[in-house]
């Protein structure tokens, strides 16, 4: 079993393939929240691990890409 993650640390949900901030641990689950806000989700302890630098960079890039689509960025 994974060792406990501290509230406020970044974790990677291996099932959803998402990085989130640990908001709470309860029983065999964690509540995670997207790094820059949004809806929390819960994940079984066995499907979460500390986020690596690569996980954090990937999440940041995905957020940038989503923002550029919302803002109607045009390339070219």
C-alpha positions as CSV (number, residue, x, y, z in Angstrom):
1,X,0.0,0.0,0.0
2,X,1.2,3.5,-0.8
3,X,2.4,5.7,2.1
4,X,0.2,8.6,3.0
5,X,0.3,11.8,1.0
6,X,0.2,15.1,2.9
7,X,-2.6,17.5,2.5
8,X,-1.5,20.2,0.1
9,X,0.9,18.0,-1.8
10,X,0.5,17.2,-5.5
11,X,-0.6,13.7,-6.4
12,X,-1.1,11.8,-9.7
13,X,-4.3,9.8,-10.2
14,X,-3.2,6.8,-12.2
15,X,-6.7,5.9,-13.4
16,X,-7.8,9.3,-14.5
17,X,-4.3,10.3,-15.5
18,X,-4.7,13.7,-13.8
19,X,-2.6,15.7,-11.3
20,X,-4.4,17.2,-8.3
21,X,-3.7,18.8,-5.0
22,X,-4.5,16.5,-2.0
23,X,-7.3,18.2,-0.1
24,X,-8.2,15.4,2.3
25,X,-7.5,11.8,3.1
26,X,-10.3,9.7,4.5
27,X,-10.1,6.0,5.0
28,X,-8.9,4.4,1.8
29,X,-9.5,7.5,-0.4
30,X,-8.1,10.9,-1.2
31,X,-9.9,14.0,-2.3
32,X,-8.0,15.7,-5.1
33,X,-8.6,19.1,-6.6
34,X,-7.2,20.4,-9.9
35,X,-4.1,22.5,-9.3
36,X,-5.6,25.8,-10.5
37,X,-9.1,25.1,-9.1
38,X,-12.1,23.2,-10.2
39,X,-14.2,20.3,-9.0
40,X,-12.7,17.9,-6.6
41,X,-12.7,14.2,-7.2
42,X,-12.1,11.2,-5.0
43,X,-9.7,8.4,-5.8
44,X,-8.8,5.1,-4.1
45,X,-5.5,5.2,-2.3
46,X,-4.1,2.4,-4.5
47,X,-4.6,4.6,-7.6
48,X,-2.7,7.6,-6.4
49,X,1.0,8.4,-6.1
50,X,3.1,11.5,-5.5
51,X,3.3,13.6,-8.7
52,X,6.6,13.6,-10.5
53,X,8.1,16.7,-12.3
54,X,7.0,15.2,-15.6
55,X,3.4,14.8,-14.3
56,X,3.4,18.4,-13.2
57,X,4.8,19.7,-16.6
58,X,2.3,17.6,-18.5
59,X,-0.6,18.9,-16.5
60,X,0.6,22.5,-17.0
61,X,0.9,22.0,-20.7
62,X,-2.6,20.5,-20.9
63,X,-4.0,23.5,-19.1
64,X,-2.2,25.9,-21.4
65,X,-3.6,24.1,-24.4
66,X,-7.1,24.1,-23.0
67,X,-6.9,27.8,-22.3
68,X,-5.7,28.6,-25.8
69,X,-8.6,26.8,-27.3
70,X,-11.1,28.6,-25.0
71,X,-9.5,32.0,-25.9
72,X,-9.7,31.2,-29.6
73,X,-6.0,31.4,-30.3
74,X,-5.1,31.2,-33.9
75,X,-1.8,29.8,-35.0
76,X,-0.1,30.7,-38.3
